[in-house]
Amino acid sequence: MSTMALSKAGLWEVNSRTIVYAAIGAALYGVLGFLINIVIPGSNNVSVRPAYALVPFFGFAFGPIVGLFTGLVGNALLDQLSGYGAFTAWNWSIANGLAGLLAGVFAVMVADRMSTPTTRIVGAGVVAVAATLVGFLFVFTDIWVFGNSFEAALTGSYGWVIVPNLIAAVIITPILAAAWEPLKEAIGR
Amino acid sequence: MNIAPRYLGRGSWLARRDPRTIILVVALVGITVIQIWDIRIVLIMLLGAQLWYRSARIPFRLVKRQWLFVTFFVSLIVLWNTILTGGEVGGFQREQMHVLFHLPLLGTPIAAETLSYGVTQYARFFTFATLGFTMAYAIAPADLGVAFARLRVPEKFAYAIDLTFRFIPSLGNDLQTTIDAQKVRGHEWDKGKGGPIAKLRRTVPLVVPLTMNAIVNAEDTIDAMDLRAFGTGRRSWYRELVYDRTDRLIVAAVVALLVTFTVLGFAGVTSRTYVFPFLLDLAGG
């Protein structure tokens, strides 16, 4: 049995636990993202999706493979449920996946500094922010895929997605980490 | 709460195709279109994509909202791109451009090249969306896992996709139970004062219990998989997928299309923006 995340041992191992947590993460992201989003008033349909916080959380708590799958498949599932097709915005799904993957990697990199529950909760927020900022750089591929200029990709793609996702990650990811702390002890993780 | 991908193409010619064919068409034609900037060819691709989409017999009234959103989104992106670049799109320099008019208030020059590029962007976006819609509505949700497995996606990854779709109905029910339970306690996430941050904070009593409950319940699934020795041998699937002759022809055609336009793209034949001659005439060029 592997100890999920925050340890280098078995970080890239794929077993039944990895698969089930990954599927749970992706399904939660799809279901919550489909049903709950908050449109920012005065913006052009920019909405905060609380479900996005699950991507860095699953990466942080269960490792990079789970984070990658949660973001990649969860976003594709969300597009599929919304009726736009899983592959239509494939590069955005990859960006989500990268954010989850990086959350898992960053969590291990700073694991030594997160020895108490409080530092782990704060660390979850910091890791979520860093993973979101770096992972979503992949949406600059809009320059190649859709023919957008750098300025349009920066403001119309990256800026458009990064602000609401950071809001969701900063507020909800640490809360999820705080709820997970006692639970993981209880179920022996 | 019933949450499931809408299988609107059920029974149509396209839905009777092997799901791998639909996935391959979306992926390979998508990669092909990315390489093409000649509007004449993109329009042919869009026409082909529309015929492909029509064969799924998806009722327009059921997907009107999706088409409206795509149109709005594409318009916004194209307009934003044009404004931000000051009309200098597609690698054209201002001195080479044939200006038709300037945007009111902003003064952005709109040239024959700008319009041609914008129309090409539109056509490319709509080709992606049209193909994407077939994947959303013409593949039975239960077939996606096995389709990816048969496309040689790593087996565990394909199984995780299958499992994801299986979790959706139960998570939808759990979400409804959580919403109802919080309502009984007087908490309604979508009601109350405050901006987006306050609304976001009101979703916490839904997101946290739903997530933690799902993680705890996942232990049963993990135990069941371990007891059945998951991952120790090659996995079999109930659903058998078989390509028929039509599927093989379609896949061969899209592979040929990809190869042809990749070669033409590298040769510079289709990778340059085609400027409509009548626009050049209008600009006096």
Interface residues (C-beta under 8 A of the other chain):
Chain A: V14 N15 S16 R17 I19 V20 Y21 A22 A23 I24 A26 A27 L28 G30 V31 L32 F34 L35 I36 I38 V39 I40 P41 N44 N45 V48 P50 A51 A53 L54 F57 F69 V73 L77 D79 Q80 L81 S82 G83 Y84 G85 A86 F87 T88 W90 W144 V145 F146 G147 N148 S149 E151 A152 T155 G156 I167 A168 I171 I172 I175 L176 A179 W180 L183 I187
Chain B: M1 I3 A4 P5 R6 I23 V26 A27 G30 I34 W37 V63 R65 Q66 F69 V70 F72 F73 L76 I77 W80 N81 L84 T85 V89 G90 Y117 T120 Q121 R124 F125 F128 A129 L131 G132 F133 T134 M135 A136 Y137 K156 F157 Y159 A160 I161 L163 T164 F165 R166 F167 I168 L171 G172 L175 W189 G195 P196 I197 K199 L200 R201 T203 V204 L206 V207 V208 L210 T211 M212 A214 I215 V216 A218 E219 T221 I222 M225 D226 F230 G231
